[in-house]
């Protein structure tokens, strides 16, 4: 079956075609399928296992390929390899584009992200803040310690679930679709255990690295920056998601570091603004049992909620940018995993 150039078709690998050259259009790491546009104008779909020598396919690479007539995929020979040959139709990594998408995702899904952040991040932060009041009042029963530890654990779990929620909302937004709160939260809930394991290991690893030296902790934060979206979108295991994040950030780690610095600065500015409001309302800049204890009690959770919205949308946008630039994945292919 052969379609004309005016009406290109998608041809699977069970149709016998002569050897020809083509260009890789997309590679979806979740489904492990490669789309190639042949010199005849048709689109051909192959499993990634058809690629000779196990090279990583990337958009824009020129290939030789030949399907076989018995239904098994023939080999694909990549003529260009390496990061330099993988230019996306969007160009290289664009920091401004990631930031723009971050705030577009927040604008389009602000209610979903805000409510999810209040539930998953705000309530655990409030629990920790209540525990701190026991310290300020001189309580010696250990109740404050229990509240703080429990709140911190729930915050850790909630933050990674929030990333899963934000990925769903952001990807739908990139496709021009609206996401309901229950649908978005459902994604985070379904990935609860992998995200929990990811959060615990990431916190232990980065915490230990920061205790030793600041630099190793920053390096791990960059390397693992998109591990949570890999769990949610690609349904990978915990350790596999860490490696997937390392692979996606390779070649763009200074860009990712710059993005993290920008988000941290935004969080500091946000925290300073809320602290100023707290001080004006009768609280104290540093917290503690000031004249208006409830003001201090609310300041930390509010900062965490708003920071969680920005961070989760930023991670989703960063993941989308890396998948687009390195693998040519579009919003449709990312959204398909949620169908």
VOPAGU-2260 file (C-alpha; in pm, 1 decimal, decimal comma):
REM VOPAGU-2260
SITE   aa  ch    i         X         Y         Z
SITE  UNK   A    0       0,0       0,0       0,0
SITE  UNK   A    1     151,4     326,6    -108,8
SITE  UNK   A    2       8,4     674,5     -63,7
SITE  UNK   A    3      79,2     969,7    -287,2
SITE  UNK   A    4     292,8    1258,2    -179,3
SITE  UNK   A    5     -14,4    1477,9    -158,8
SITE  UNK   A    6    -170,9    1237,8      92,7
SITE  UNK   A    7     103,8    1071,3     297,2
SITE  UNK   A    8       6,2     764,9     495,5
SITE  UNK   A    9     143,6     593,9     802,1
SITE  UNK   A   10     306,2     265,7     704,0
SITE  UNK   A   11     383,3      -2,9     960,3
SITE  UNK   A   12     686,0    -226,2     932,9
SITE  UNK   A   13     495,9    -529,7     799,7
SITE  UNK   A   14     489,0    -390,7     446,3
SITE  UNK   A   15     779,8    -469,1     220,2
SITE  UNK   A   16     959,1    -157,1      99,8
SITE  UNK   A   17    1297,2    -119,3     -68,2
SITE  UNK   A   18    1583,4      29,4     127,8
SITE  UNK   A   19    1542,6     403,5     149,2
SITE  UNK   A   20    1653,3     705,4     339,1
SITE  UNK   A   21    1445,9     920,4     565,6
SITE  UNK   A   22    1440,4    1150,0     865,7
SITE  UNK   A   23    1331,7    1076,8    1220,9
SITE  UNK   A   24    1024,5    1282,7    1303,6
SITE  UNK   A   25     956,9    1173,3    1660,8
SITE  UNK   A   26    1069,1     923,4    1920,9
SITE  UNK   A   27     833,0     855,0    2209,1
SITE  UNK   A   28    1032,4     709,4    2497,3
SITE  UNK   A   29     713,4     600,0    2671,8
SITE  UNK   A   30     588,9     377,0    2387,4
SITE  UNK   A   31     938,6     316,0    2241,8
SITE  UNK   A   32     810,8     393,8    1892,2
SITE  UNK   A   33    1001,5     583,4    1622,4
SITE  UNK   A   34     828,6     776,7    1345,0
SITE  UNK   A   35    1028,6     822,5    1022,4
SITE  UNK   A   36     941,8    1025,6     716,0
SITE  UNK   A   37    1078,7     842,6     414,4
SITE  UNK   A   38    1205,1    1000,7      94,6
SITE  UNK   A   39     882,7     877,0     -65,3
SITE  UNK   A   40     679,8    1114,3     152,6
SITE  UNK   A   41     524,5     840,0     369,0
SITE  UNK   A   42     551,4     810,5     748,0
SITE  UNK   A   43     683,1     481,6     888,0
SITE  UNK   A   44     646,8     353,8    1244,2
SITE  UNK   A   45     910,7     127,8    1400,3
SITE  UNK   A   46     985,1      -0,7    1748,9
SITE  UNK   A   47    1307,2     143,4    1887,9
SITE  UNK   A   48    1457,0    -207,8    1892,9
SITE  UNK   A   49    1491,9    -184,6    1514,8
SITE  UNK   A   50    1769,2      73,3    1545,2
SITE  UNK   A   51    2110,0     -67,6    1463,5
SITE  UNK   A   52    2369,3     -70,4    1744,5
SITE  UNK   A   53    2121,4      52,4    2004,8
SITE  UNK   A   54    2176,1     421,4    1933,4
SITE  UNK   A   55    1930,5     674,7    2074,6
SITE  UNK   A   56    1698,1     816,2    1806,9
SITE  UNK   A   57    1642,3    1189,7    1798,7
SITE  UNK   A   58    1438,5    1422,0    1584,2
SITE  UNK   A   59    1608,5    1540,7    1267,1
SITE  UNK   A   60    1851,2    1249,5    1232,5
SITE  UNK   A   61    1895,7    1106,9     882,2
SITE  UNK   A   62    1852,6     730,6     858,8
SITE  UNK   A   63    1866,9     436,2     619,3
SITE  UNK   A   64    1589,1     184,4     683,4
SITE  UNK   A   65    1426,0    -122,2     535,9
SITE  UNK   A   66    1118,6    -305,1     671,5
SITE  UNK   A   67    1104,7    -681,0     617,3
SITE  UNK   A   68     826,8    -874,3     453,5
SITE  UNK   A   69     769,0   -1124,5     735,4
SITE  UNK   A   70     631,3    -863,5     974,9
SITE  UNK   A   71     947,0    -826,9    1182,7
SITE  UNK   A   72    1109,9    -484,9    1178,6
SITE  UNK   A   73    1421,6    -442,5     973,9
SITE  UNK   A   74    1720,4    -243,2    1090,2
SITE  UNK   A   75    1735,5     134,4    1101,4
SITE  UNK   A   76    2080,8     276,3    1044,1
SITE  UNK   A   77    2131,4     623,7    1192,0
SITE  UNK   A   78    2350,6     832,7     961,4
SITE  UNK   A   79    2385,2    1116,1    1212,2
SITE  UNK   A   80    2425,9    1068,1    1584,7
SITE  UNK   A   81    2497,4    1273,9    1893,7
SITE  UNK   A   82    2340,5    1581,2    2048,8
SITE  UNK   A   83    2448,6    1811,1    1767,9
SITE  UNK   A   84    2253,1    1620,4    1508,5
SITE  UNK   A   85    1934,7    1619,2    1710,1
SITE  UNK   A   86    1811,7    1970,1    1645,3
SITE  UNK   A   87    1446,0    2002,2    1728,2
SITE  UNK   A   88    1211,5    2200,2    1510,8
SITE  UNK   A   89    1188,3    2430,7    1812,5
SITE  UNK   A   90    1563,5    2482,3    1817,6
SITE  UNK   A   91    1775,8    2419,4    2125,9
SITE  UNK   A   92    1682,8    2449,3    2490,2
SITE  UNK   A   93    1517,2    2786,3    2548,4
SITE  UNK   A   94    1511,0    2908,3    2908,8
SITE  UNK   A   95    1266,0    3185,0    2828,2
SITE  UNK   A   96    1030,5    2936,4    2665,9
SITE  UNK   A   97    1030,6    2716,4    2977,6
SITE  UNK   A   98     955,7    3012,8    3204,3
SITE  UNK   A   99     682,0    3131,2    2969,2
SITE  UNK   A  100     523,7    2785,3    2967,2
SITE  UNK   A  101     548,4    2767,9    3346,0
SITE  UNK   A  102     339,6    3078,3    3398,0
SITE  UNK   A  103     108,0    2984,5    3112,2
SITE  UNK   A  104      43,5    2653,6    3289,0
SITE  UNK   A  105     -25,3    2840,1    3613,5
SITE  UNK   A  106    -255,2    3087,6    3437,8
SITE  UNK   A  107    -454,2    2816,6    3260,1
SITE  UNK   A  108    -477,2    2583,3    3559,7
SITE  UNK   A  109    -447,4    2818,5    3856,4
SITE  UNK   A  110    -751,5    2684,5    4043,5
SITE  UNK   A  111    -649,7    2319,0    4003,7
SITE  UNK   A  112    -288,6    2387,1    4102,2
SITE  UNK   A  113    -385,7    2612,9    4393,7
SITE  UNK   A  114    -637,3    2370,5    4544,6
SITE  UNK   A  115    -402,2    2075,3    4490,7
SITE  UNK   A  116    -116,5    2267,5    4651,5
SITE  UNK   A  117    -332,4    2363,2    4950,9
SITE  UNK   A  118    -433,4    1999,9    5005,7
SITE  UNK   A  119     -99,9    1832,4    4931,7
SITE  UNK   A  120     143,3    2095,3    5059,5
SITE  UNK   A  121     -46,4    2355,1    5262,5
SITE  UNK   A  122    -214,4    2122,9    5513,0
SITE  UNK   A  123     107,0    1930,6    5597,2
SITE  UNK   A  124     289,8    2263,2    5634,4
SITE  UNK   A  125      20,0    2382,7    5873,2
SITE  UNK   A  126      59,2    2064,0    6076,5
SITE  UNK   A  127     432,7    2131,7    6108,0
SITE  UNK   A  128     362,7    2494,3    6203,0
SITE  UNK   A  129     125,0    2382,1    6477,9
SITE  UNK   A  130     398,3    2153,5    6606,5
SITE  UNK   A  131     634,3    2449,7    6626,3
SITE  UNK   A  132     391,6    2632,0    6855,8
SITE  UNK   A  133     448,7    2358,6    7112,6
SITE  UNK   A  134     819,7    2441,1    7107,7
SITE  UNK   A  135     746,0    2808,6    7156,9
SITE  UNK   A  136     516,5    2733,9    7453,7
SITE  UNK   A  137     780,2    2516,3    7623,5
SITE  UNK   A  138     587,3    2189,5    7588,4
SITE  UNK   A  139     795,2    1892,5    7700,9
SITE  UNK   A  140     557,5    1608,3    7610,1
SITE  UNK   A  141     702,3    1553,4    7264,4
SITE  UNK   A  142     374,0    1640,9    7095,0
SITE  UNK   A  143     542,2    1914,6    6895,0
SITE  UNK   A  144     802,7    1671,0    6763,7
SITE  UNK   A  145     530,8    1431,6    6646,8
SITE  UNK   A  146     344,4    1709,9    6466,8
SITE  UNK   A  147     658,2    1841,2    6298,7
SITE  UNK   A  148     781,7    1497,5    6186,5
SITE  UNK   A  149     438,0    1392,0    6060,6
SITE  UNK   A  150     384,6    1723,9    5884,0
SITE  UNK   A  151     727,2    1706,6    5719,9
SITE  UNK   A  152     664,9    1351,6    5596,8
SITE  UNK   A  153     324,1    1440,5    5456,5
SITE  UNK   A  154     474,0    1750,2    5294,3
SITE  UNK   A  155     739,5    1536,1    5124,8
SITE  UNK   A  156     478,0    1296,9    4988,9
SITE  UNK   A  157     243,0    1576,6    4891,2
SITE  UNK   A  158     506,0    1775,3    4704,6
SITE  UNK   A  159     585,2    1487,8    4470,1
SITE  UNK   A  160     215,8    1408,9    4424,0
SITE  UNK   A  161     168,4    1776,3    4338,7
SITE  UNK   A  162     427,1    1739,2    4062,3
SITE  UNK   A  163     225,6    1451,2    3918,7
SITE  UNK   A  164     -89,2    1661,9    3933,3
SITE  UNK   A  165      86,6    1955,8    3767,2
SITE  UNK   A  166     223,3    1737,9    3485,3
SITE  UNK   A  167    -127,0    1620,0    3399,6
SITE  UNK   A  168    -271,6    1972,4    3411,1
SITE  UNK   A  169      17,4    2126,5    3216,1
SITE  UNK   A  170      24,3    1863,1    2939,7
SITE  UNK   A  171    -350,9    1896,7    2892,5
SITE  UNK   A  172    -305,9    2273,3    2880,3
SITE  UNK   A  173     -38,4    2243,0    2612,0
SITE  UNK   A  174    -300,1    2053,1    2408,9
SITE  UNK   A  175    -561,2    2323,6    2466,5
SITE  UNK   A  176    -766,1    2109,9    2707,5
SITE  UNK   A  177    -892,6    2187,0    3055,6
SITE  UNK   A  178    -824,4    1950,2    3343,1
SITE  UNK   A  179   -1063,5    1888,1    3630,2
SITE  UNK   A  180    -930,3    1876,5    3984,2
SITE  UNK   A  181   -1032,8    1512,9    4034,3
SITE  UNK   A  182    -861,1    1406,0    3709,2
SITE  UNK   A  183    -541,0    1588,9    3797,4
SITE  UNK   A  184    -531,1    1460,1    4154,7
SITE  UNK   A  185    -612,3    1111,4    4028,7
SITE  UNK   A  186    -285,9    1104,0    3835,2
SITE  UNK   A  187     -89,2    1184,9    4149,4
SITE  UNK   A  188    -284,2     929,3    4353,2
SITE  UNK   A  189    -228,2     649,8    4098,6
SITE  UNK   A  190     145,9     716,0    4109,2
SITE  UNK   A  191     144,6     750,2    4489,6
SITE  UNK   A  192     380,5     465,7    4583,1
SITE  UNK   A  193     644,7     528,0    4312,8
SITE  UNK   A  194     636,3     899,9    4391,8
SITE  UNK   A  195     664,8     823,8    4762,2
SITE  UNK   A  196     970,9     607,1    4702,5
SITE  UNK   A  197    1114,7     870,3    4470,4
SITE  UNK   A  198    1059,1    1144,4    4726,3
SITE  UNK   A  199    1218,2     951,2    5010,3
SITE  UNK   A  200    1527,5     849,0    4810,9
SITE  UNK   A  201    1568,9    1194,1    4656,0
SITE  UNK   A  202    1539,5    1368,2    4993,0
SITE  UNK   A  203    1785,6    1130,0    5158,3
SITE  UNK   A  204    2031,6    1158,4    4869,7
SITE  UNK   A  205    2018,2    1534,9    4834,3
SITE  UNK   A  206    2003,7    1587,2    5211,9
SITE  UNK   A  207    2315,4    1377,3    5265,9
SITE  UNK   A  208    2490,5    1553,3    4976,8
SITE  UNK   A  209    2403,2    1896,7    5118,4
SITE  UNK   A  210    2535,5    1793,7    5461,1
SITE  UNK   A  211    2868,4    1698,0    5306,6
SITE  UNK   A  212    2895,0    1996,5    5072,3
SITE  UNK   A  213    2648,6    2227,5    4900,7
SITE  UNK   A  214    2775,9    2157,0    4549,3
SITE  UNK   A  215    2697,8    1780,8    4543,0
SITE  UNK   A  216    2346,6    1854,7    4663,8
SITE  UNK   A  217    2293,0    2106,1    4384,9
SITE  UNK   A  218    2428,2    1858,4    4128,8
SITE  UNK   A  219    2183,2    1589,9    4241,9
SITE  UNK   A  220    1895,9    1840,7    4236,4
SITE  UNK   A  221    1977,7    1915,4    3872,2
SITE  UNK   A  222    2027,9    1550,4    3774,1
SITE  UNK   A  223    1700,3    1440,3    3932,8
SITE  UNK   A  224    1494,0    1746,9    3843,6
SITE  UNK   A  225    1251,2    1565,0    3610,6
SITE  UNK   A  226    1242,0    1223,8    3780,5
SITE  UNK   A  227     885,2    1276,3    3905,8
SITE  UNK   A  228     741,2    1347,5    3558,3
SITE  UNK   A  229     919,9    1033,9    3434,0
SITE  UNK   A  230     727,3     834,1    3695,1
SITE  UNK   A  231     393,9     994,1    3607,0
SITE  UNK   A  232     414,2    1025,5    3227,8
SITE  UNK   A  233     630,9     728,3    3135,5
SITE  UNK   A  234     520,0     502,3    3422,5
SITE  UNK   A  235     877,5     409,8    3507,2
SITE  UNK   A  236    1006,0     262,8    3830,9
SITE  UNK   A  237    1182,3     471,3    4094,1
SITE  UNK   A  238    1544,1     388,8    4007,6
SITE  UNK   A  239    1468,1     391,1    3636,1
SITE  UNK   A  240    1316,0     737,9    3671,4
SITE  UNK   A  241    1632,3     870,6    3834,2
SITE  UNK   A  242    1832,4     740,9    3536,6
SITE  UNK   A  243    1575,1     877,3    3291,5
SITE  UNK   A  244    1609,7    1222,5    3447,8
SITE  UNK   A  245    1988,7    1199,1    3418,2
SITE  UNK   A  246    1954,1    1111,7    3049,9
SITE  UNK   A  247    1707,1    1390,4    2973,6
SITE  UNK   A  248    1912,2    1659,9    3147,0
SITE  UNK   A  249    2241,5    1549,1    2988,6
SITE  UNK   A  250    2373,2    1828,9    2769,4
SITE  UNK   A  251    2141,4    2089,0    2926,7
SITE  UNK   A  252    2238,0    2078,0    3293,1
SITE  UNK   A  253    2368,0    2432,8    3308,7
SITE  UNK   A  254    2036,2    2543,8    3160,6
SITE  UNK   A  255    1848,9    2343,4    3422,6
SITE  UNK   A  256    2069,7    2487,8    3696,6
SITE  UNK   A  257    1996,0    2840,1    3574,5
SITE  UNK   A  258    1624,7    2762,9    3576,3
SITE  UNK   A  259    1640,0    2630,9    3933,8
SITE  UNK   A  260    1823,3    2944,9    4044,0
SITE  UNK   A  261    1553,1    3161,7    3887,7
SITE  UNK   A  262    1275,4    2968,4    4062,9
SITE  UNK   A  263    1460,4    2982,1    4395,9
SITE  UNK   A  264    1499,7    3358,6    4363,7
SITE  UNK   A  265    1128,3    3390,6    4284,2
SITE  UNK   A  266    1049,8    3184,5    4594,6
SITE  UNK   A  267    1271,4    3406,1    4809,3
SITE  UNK   A  268    1101,7    3718,3    4676,7
SITE  UNK   A  269     762,2    3562,5    4740,1
SITE  UNK   A  270     860,8    3462,8    5092,1
SITE  UNK   A  271     999,5    3809,8    5167,9
SITE  UNK   A  272     678,5    3975,3    5044,8
SITE  UNK   A  273     458,9    3748,4    5258,8
SITE  UNK   A  274     686,7    3797,4    5560,8
SITE  UNK   A  275     652,1    4172,9    5517,5
SITE  UNK   A  276     274,1    4138,1    5514,7
SITE  UNK   A  277     297,3    3917,9    5824,6
SITE  UNK   A  278     506,7    4178,5    6002,1
SITE  UNK   A  279     263,4    4453,5    5907,7
SITE  UNK   A  280     -22,8    4241,9    6046,3
SITE  UNK   A  281     147,4    4208,2    6383,1
SITE  UNK   A  282     356,9    3897,8    6337,2
SITE  UNK   A  283     734,2    3872,8    6337,8
SITE  UNK   A  284     971,7    3839,8    6047,1
SITE  UNK   A  285    1145,5    3537,9    6198,1
SITE  UNK   A  286     839,3    3360,5    6336,1
SITE  UNK   A  287     800,6    3265,2    6700,1
SITE  UNK   A  288     540,6    3359,9    6957,1
SITE  UNK   A  289     484,7    3718,6    6849,6
SITE  UNK   A  290     186,9    3935,3    6940,7
SITE  UNK   A  291     -23,7    3770,1    6668,4
SITE  UNK   A  292      66,0    3402,7    6678,7
SITE  UNK   A  293    -185,3    3305,0    6409,9
SITE  UNK   A  294     -12,5    3536,4    6161,6
SITE  UNK   A  295     316,4    3354,6    6208,7
SITE  UNK   A  296     132,3    3022,4    6194,0
SITE  UNK   A  297      -7,8    3095,9    5848,9
SITE  UNK   A  298     298,1    3259,1    5691,3
SITE  UNK   A  299     499,5    2940,0    5632,8
SITE  UNK   A  300     214,3    2732,9    5482,7
SITE  UNK   A  301     111,7    3019,4    5251,7
SITE  UNK   A  302     468,6    3049,6    5121,5
SITE  UNK   A  303     487,2    2672,3    5071,0
SITE  UNK   A  304     155,3    2661,3    4886,9
SITE  UNK   A  305     246,3    2936,7    4641,0
SITE  UNK   A  306     600,9    2804,4    4598,8
SITE  UNK   A  307     458,4    2458,4    4534,6
SITE  UNK   A  308     242,6    2593,2    4252,4
SITE  UNK   A  309     542,0    2758,9    4085,1
SITE  UNK   A  310     780,1    2465,1    4139,5
SITE  UNK   A  311     539,4    2196,8    4017,9
SITE  UNK   A  312     441,8    2393,3    3706,5
SITE  UNK   A  313     810,3    2464,4    3644,7
SITE  UNK   A  314     905,9    2095,7    3663,6
SITE  UNK   A  315     625,3    2004,3    3422,4
SITE  UNK   A  316     737,5    2271,8    3175,0
SITE  UNK   A  317    1102,7    2170,7    3207,3
SITE  UNK   A  318    1016,0    1806,3    3138,2
SITE  UNK   A  319     812,8    1904,4    2832,5
SITE  UNK   A  320    1097,9    2119,8    2699,5
SITE  UNK   A  321    1356,7    1844,6    2742,8
SITE  UNK   A  322    1135,4    1583,8    2577,0
SITE  UNK   A  323    1061,6    1820,5    2288,3
SITE  UNK   A  324    1420,5    1929,0    2228,4
SITE  UNK   A  325    1590,4    1591,4    2274,3
SITE  UNK   A  326    1329,1    1352,4    2138,4
SITE  UNK   A  327    1084,5    1559,9    1936,3
SITE  UNK   A  328     792,7    1455,2    2159,5
SITE  UNK   A  329     491,0    1679,1    2108,8
SITE  UNK   A  330     205,7    1750,5    2349,7
SITE  UNK   A  331     -16,7    1493,9    2177,3
SITE  UNK   A  332     222,7    1205,3    2245,2
SITE  UNK   A  333     265,9    1311,9    2608,2
SITE  UNK   A  334    -108,1    1348,1    2659,7
SITE  UNK   A  335    -176,9    1005,7    2506,8
SITE  UNK   A  336     -36,1     826,1    2811,9
SITE  UNK   A  337    -320,9     961,4    3023,2
SITE  UNK   A  338    -595,0     835,0    2790,8
